Every structure is written in structure tokens, then in C-alpha cells.
Amino acid sequence: MDIKIRIEKACKTFGDGSITALQEVCLDIGSNEFVTFVGASGCGKSTLLRCIAGLETLSSGSIKVDGTPISGPGVDRAMVFQHYSLYPWLTVMDNIKFTRQLQINLEDITSADVEAASGRADALIDLMGLNHVKNAYPNQLSGGMQQRVAIARALLPRPQILLMDEPFGALDAQTREVMHDMILHVSKLEKTTIVFVTHDVEEAIYLGQRVVVMAPRPGRIDSICPVNLPAQRNQDMKLSAEFMQQKKAILTRIRETAGVHTDLELLARMTKPADNN
Ligand SMILES: Nc1ncnc2c1ncn2[C@@H]1O[C@H](COP(=O)(O)OP(=O)(O)OP(=O)(O)O)[C@@H](O)[C@H]1O
């Protein structure tokens, strides 16, 4: 495997050190790999993603991209959150180009760069199926459309790594399915390495080449489950015996690591803020 991200003994504590959000997390993620993370609330999924993004610093250990330790945010990595955080006063097209425009102002970039960014924005508008709404404002769009805009905006500077924190958590079930096939298509076309955090085990299996199960208190990797589905996914695969078996095995692991016994308890643990350690 051509390693894109190497996480070595990553530890992160908060407060006076009493909260161990990450304890000795070790993982290699390959170039153009799609890795999904699941686990009970408070197991450190978002913290790990933020550390890869360079938005948080590790207490010890390291995270390397292409062999170089990360020292902060960079254009090689982009993040997409559950809440789209689009600028309401800008059109779809301007939202997508906005960050680039800021960089252009800051970095004294030439007009050729501006044109290239515009061409890229047009290509992304096409790729994300946003052509018919490119002059619309965010409040005129559905949640799924807004998230497409947010993804296109994240992809504009051609990041090698896309970090996604429950990006489809606020969408309805049908829209999520459409978004799943869309993001798989994007990852293949753009050859982006995707690290994707979710509470939805089905989503994790459908999208991931590997599902990483994390455990809480302290936050750590519990197990890594390779997904043995054909690379070209289709929604019917969710009905296969193999898919359902893997879903059950992962849910059981999450339930065990969270110390819960019933599905209702598990649901509560996966969606409510955790007690700290
Ligand atoms: N800025 C912070 N200050 C203090 N504690 C924090 C901070 N960020 C996270 N934590 C704690 O670190 C632990 C891991 O949190 P994190 O949000 O990474 O978990 P998670 O698995 O993403 O949870 P969820 O699924 O609920 O989003 C939790 O105990 C959380 O309360």
C-alpha cells in the first residue's frame, strides 16, 4: 500500500490531562483509500479527524502526510462538516470560489490562477450536479444540495485528503443514499484519500474500504474491519448476507466497547455527548 497518512502513537488529552481523547492511535491510510470511522460517542473520532486536519495538536505521537509530520492546516487537506456553513449572501458559484478568492488576495496569485480556479469551479459544479442552481443562494437549496456545494468548495484547491465529519448526518435517508454514490464517484474521479467519520454503521460499510471501530474512555482503535464488497458499490449490496453479517459484527463490537446491552442504549451512546472518561 502506498501510504498517504501515517498515524503513529497519536495521543491527545484535554483539560488537565484527565480526558484522554486519543490513546496511542496507530494507523496507516493508503493513497486514494476511503476509510470510515465508527464508534460510540466520545471515542475520539472527531478529535482524530481534527488532528489530521491540523486544527488540534497532538499531546504526543505524530501524524505524517507523505512522510512529513503535519504542523497545522494545509491546502493538501480539506474538511467537510455536518453543518454546511455556506455563506448565505453568496451564490452557489461564489460560495465555491470564495476561499480561493481569499487565498488569491492573500498570496498575490496571478490572473491565470484566477482563471484556472474558475475553470475548476465550473468542473466541480458539473461533477456535483449543481449546474441548474449555480446562481441560487443557499437558503433556496435542499440540505443535500447545500452539502454538495460544501463538498465542491472543499474540493476546489484539489486537496489530496478529504476529511469528512458526519457530513450526511443531517440528511434524510433517500438523500443520504444519493450522496453515498456521489461521494464514491468523486473519490474515484478525483483520486482523493477520504477519511470519513459517521455514527451510521451501514454508511461506514457501504463507503469504506476499511471500517475502523473506535472505543471510548480512553479513545482508541478497537478493531479494523476490511470491507469485502465489490469496488463498484450498488445499493442492493446492503441486502446481501455478507453486508448484514458485517453490520451486525461491527454493531456488536461498538456495543461491547461502550459497555451497553440493548440497541436503545447503544443508540443513546452513539448519538449523545459522552461522559468524560
Ligand atoms: N475541546 C475539548 N475540550 C475538552 N474535552 C474535549 C474537547 N474535544 C473533545 N473532548 C473530549 O474528548 C473525548 C473525545 O471527543 P470526540 O468529540 O473526539 O469524540 P467522538 O467520538 O467524535 O464523539 P461524537 O461521536 O459524540 O461526536 C470526549 O470525552 C470529549 O468530551
The ligand as an ORCA input file, in Angstrom:
! r2SCAN-3c Opt
* xyz 0 1
  N     -12.062     20.833     23.171
  C     -12.272     19.875     24.078
  N     -12.106     20.104     25.383
  C     -12.293     19.145     26.309
  N     -12.666     17.882     26.006
  C     -12.856     17.595     24.714
  C     -12.674     18.567     23.676
  N     -12.931     17.971     22.468
  C     -13.262     16.699     22.752
  N     -13.218     16.473     24.087
  C     -13.481     15.188     24.764
  O     -12.677     14.214     24.115
  C     -13.388     12.984     24.011
  C     -13.472     12.589     22.540
  O     -14.354     13.519     21.886
  P     -14.710     13.444     20.337
  O     -15.636     14.562     20.054
  O     -13.459     13.339     19.571
  O     -15.463     12.049     20.267
  P     -16.381     11.491     19.088
  O     -16.108     10.043     19.007
  O     -16.208     12.294     17.873
  O     -17.825     11.751     19.699
  P     -19.218     12.003     18.925
  O     -19.499     10.732     18.205
  O     -20.187     12.269     20.040
  O     -19.042     13.174     18.008
  C     -14.734     13.205     24.685
  O     -14.629     12.763     26.020
  C     -14.915     14.714     24.609
  O     -15.734     15.180     25.650
*
